[in-house]
Amino acid sequence: MNERLSCQIEFIREVDKLKTIFRQTYLMDSTRNENDAEHSWHITLMAWLLEEHSTNKQVNILRVMKMLLVHDVVEIDAGDTFAYDEQGQEGKFERERMAAERIFGLLPPDQSEEMMELWLEFEQRKTTDSLYAAAMDRIQPLFHNYYTQGKAWQEHEVTSGRVLARIGFLETELPDVHSLVCQLIHDAVDKGYLLP
């Protein structure tokens, strides 16, 4: 096997560990927690399906999909940090950056560099593509929480204000989707799935 292929296979073996990193979010049937690999697949599919609702027609959907496929790979080393865990957020970027360097460093240099660039772009949320990718990452767990009657929200005593704050930027990026998720949030409060 040549060296390049050997590096790629090693990376493929390493990222299989993503299937063992469990998130706070439950599957929509409430049977168990979702893992990072399932999350990454789900939001990548969502990005493709919901692209037509973006107000920015400059979204590069292939770039977004690549970004979403690699955005949580760092959690193999850094672990999953719950979105509403303020203490856990401290030092998160540095933990994940170190993980990115190690894991993406398994690849040939050109692919390592591309993945690191995609990961950093996603984290910085300054480009059209990264904002669209971030939107998918924010609404997917919201759907999971709504359709599990707020299971993870209730376990962590999450309030509607915190959820609304995380999705506020959707109003300009994906107004139709923003309207829908706001309706779901208000309905979740009415049904007792989410604290007011």
Long-range contacts (C-beta under 8 A, 24 or more apart in sequence): 3-108, 4-108, 7-106, 7-107, 7-108, 8-107, 8-108, 8-111, 10-106, 11-103, 11-104, 11-106, 11-107, 11-111, 14-76, 14-103, 14-106, 15-73, 15-76, 15-103, 17-76, 18-72, 18-73, 18-75, 18-76, 21-72, 21-75, 21-76, 21-79, 21-80, 22-80, 23-80, 23-141, 24-80, 24-82, 24-83, 24-152, 24-155, 24-156, 25-141, 25-144, 25-145, 25-152, 26-144, 26-148, 26-151, 26-152, 27-144, 27-148, 28-143, 28-144, 28-147, 28-148, 30-148, 30-149, 30-151, 34-144, 36-72, 36-75, 36-80, 39-72, 39-140, 39-141, 40-68, 40-69, 40-71, 40-72, 42-140, 43-68, 43-133, 43-136, 43-137, 43-140, 44-68, 44-69, 44-136, 46-136, 46-139, 46-140, 47-132, 47-133, 47-136, 50-136, 50-174, 50-177, 51-132, 53-174, 53-176, 53-177, 54-132, 54-173, 54-174, 55-172, 55-173, 55-174, 55-175, 56-128, 56-131, 56-132, 56-173, 58-128, 59-128, 59-129, 59-132, 60-128, 60-129, 63-118, 63-129, 64-129, 64-132, 64-133, 64-136, 66-118, 67-118, 67-119, 67-121, 67-122, 67-129, 67-130, 67-133, 68-122, 68-133, 68-136, 68-137, 70-104, 70-115, 70-118, 70-119, 70-122, 71-118, 71-119, 71-122, 71-133, 71-137, 73-99, 73-100, 73-103, 73-104, 73-115, 73-119, 74-99, 74-100, 74-103, 74-119, 75-99, 76-103, 77-102, 77-103, 82-156, 83-141, 83-166, 84-156, 84-158, 84-162, 85-156, 93-123, 96-123, 131-169, 131-173, 132-173, 132-174, 134-169, 135-167, 135-169, 135-170, 135-173, 135-174, 135-177, 138-166, 138-167, 138-170, 139-167, 139-170, 139-177, 139-181, 142-167, 142-181, 142-184, 142-185, 143-184, 145-188, 145-193, 145-194, 146-184, 146-187, 146-188, 146-193, 149-191, 149-193, 150-188, 150-191, 150-192, 150-193, 150-194, 153-188, 153-193, 153-194, 153-195, 154-193, 154-194, 157-195, 158-194, 158-195, 159-194, 159-195, 159-196, 160-185, 160-186, 160-188, 160-189, 160-194, 160-195, 160-196, 163-194
